[in-house]
């Protein structure tokens, strides 16, 4: 008789089923444990996101409330009544800007707005490089419609377009032979001018005295108005006219026309000194820091140029005027032409309020922690 024990197939199948059931239960328990952990992490993450969103909403609401708390009630029911003839600039200090919509303004747009103040006390912003690539050759953008003595002479396109319009307007009145002598300067170029003058004067002066002597004729790198991309040196020239070749620009009909009309195209004479460019010119060198007879025009935009021309203000004085008055209106024969206001702003992308019924608007950094908004009606 054999000692071999036969295996009961039913018992073997039962053991397999039991093992499978144990494995299934283990997997099921593992699934619920993992799912529970994931659910916990999901709820935790959702709570974190909600808290962050609530914090951002609170921060925004606090900023809105803070801004609204600074807006005082209008000082009167209506704006002051302007003159009915000619140009009139009316201070609206105490009157809030009635913004109809908030519009985004990038930092790049603000840097190219025209009012960026550069002088010995206000240097080029550190982030100006973000817009330098937009500066282009006058010859390239105007197809030589604006004569210049070399292709490297460049400006921001908005200034070139205005310059071309101005030169064409003068030509329509029979005045030609304008020539652009100089415009945008890179930091490298301005540094080269400074170093060359330093080399010439260093045999006679040292230290702070040397610096001040250089400043008399050359702006320190980063403080030259030509680095703004908005300034241009204009002259008159005709190789076939020996008198015009030797003439000073403001002794000519072309120069006198510029003094009377450049503001209509957004340009102002940048450096008024006693008796120059006209005999009755009031000295502004104590504001501009430049006491030289320079033939420099600066593009600031038509609205700003109109006010500066009407009130006889240098760029420095104009920005001070806006800081003091905050909000002004410009009228032409009793009709509202421009509304201009200044707001404190960080040097970054922002939103500004624009009134209803505007035809266009322009926003510019003044390089004094402010944005200036000019609205045209």
Secondary structure as UniProt FT lines:
FT   HELIX           9..70
FT   STRAND          87..91
FT   TURN            93..94
FT   STRAND          99..105
FT   HELIX           107..111
FT   TURN            120..121
FT   TURN            126..128
FT   HELIX           129..132
FT   TURN            133..134
FT   STRAND          135..137
FT   HELIX           138..142
FT   TURN            143..144
FT   TURN            151..152
FT   STRAND          154..156
FT   HELIX           157..172
FT   TURN            173..174
FT   STRAND          178..182
FT   HELIX           187..201
FT   TURN            202..204
FT   HELIX           207..215
FT   TURN            216..217
FT   TURN            221..222
FT   HELIX           225..228
FT   STRAND          231..236
FT   TURN            239..240
FT   HELIX           242..246
FT   HELIX           249..251
FT   HELIX           253..261
FT   HELIX           262..265
FT   STRAND          267..269
FT   TURN            274..275
FT   TURN            279..280
FT   HELIX           285..288
FT   STRAND          296..299
FT   HELIX           302..311
FT   HELIX           315..325
FT   STRAND          327..332
FT   TURN            333..334
FT   STRAND          335..344
FT   STRAND          350..355
FT   TURN            356..357
FT   STRAND          360..365
FT   STRAND          370..376
//
